[in-house]
Amino acid sequence: MRKNKLFKVTFLSQGKSIELYARHVATSALWGFTEIGDLVFDPPGTGLVVDPTEERLREEFKDTTLLHVPIQAIVRIEEVTRRGPLAIRDAVSGDKIMPFPMAPPKAK
């Protein structure tokens, strides 16, 4: 059994599907919820390229010590061997949501 388990948790929130990595996942003391704790983010400024999705999620959950997610909002929980990129997707289409507004393409 590995000492530091790592979980990839996908859940629905406000019309979005959010993928986070955490070291703690368990049944919550709050009835009908799953608790997700010890969220895992890359330390800021460690990569050559800034990932805007990771920055957005880090900012959104910066003061979160334990997240209680309704069990019906959980899409899947995977125990993984290493962390991958974080994602925010549209819950219906599955398309990635751009964290920053993009300028529309110029008309030719």
Residue pairs with C-beta under 8 A, 6 or more apart in sequence:
4 23
5 23
5 79
6 21
6 22
6 23
6 40
6 79
6 80
6 81
6 82
6 83
7 21
7 22
7 23
7 24
7 25
7 36
7 77
7 78
7 79
7 80
8 19
8 20
8 21
8 77
8 78
8 80
8 83
8 84
9 19
9 20
9 21
9 22
9 25
9 36
9 69
9 74
9 76
9 77
9 78
10 17
10 18
10 19
10 74
10 75
10 76
10 77
11 17
11 18
11 20
11 69
11 73
11 74
11 75
12 18
12 73
12 75
12 91
13 69
13 73
15 90
15 91
15 92
16 88
16 89
16 90
16 91
16 97
17 75
17 87
17 88
17 89
17 90
17 91
17 94
18 57
18 87
18 88
18 89
19 86
19 87
19 88
19 89
20 36
20 39
20 40
20 57
20 61
20 86
21 39
21 40
21 41
21 80
21 83
21 84
21 86
22 36
22 37
22 38
22 39
22 40
23 37
23 38
23 40
24 35
24 36
24 37
24 38
24 66
25 34
25 35
25 36
25 37
25 77
26 34
26 35
27 34
27 35
28 34
28 35
28 68
29 35
30 68
32 70
32 71
32 72
33 68
33 69
33 70
33 71
34 68
34 69
34 70
34 71
34 74
34 77
35 66
35 67
35 68
35 69
36 66
36 67
36 68
36 69
37 65
37 66
37 67
39 61
39 64
39 67
40 83
41 54
41 57
41 58
41 86
42 51
42 54
42 83
44 55
44 58
51 85
51 86
52 98
52 99
52 100
53 85
53 86
53 87
53 88
53 96
53 99
54 85
54 86
55 99
56 88
56 99
57 86
57 88
61 67
87 96
88 96
88 97
88 99
89 95
89 96
89 97
90 96
90 97
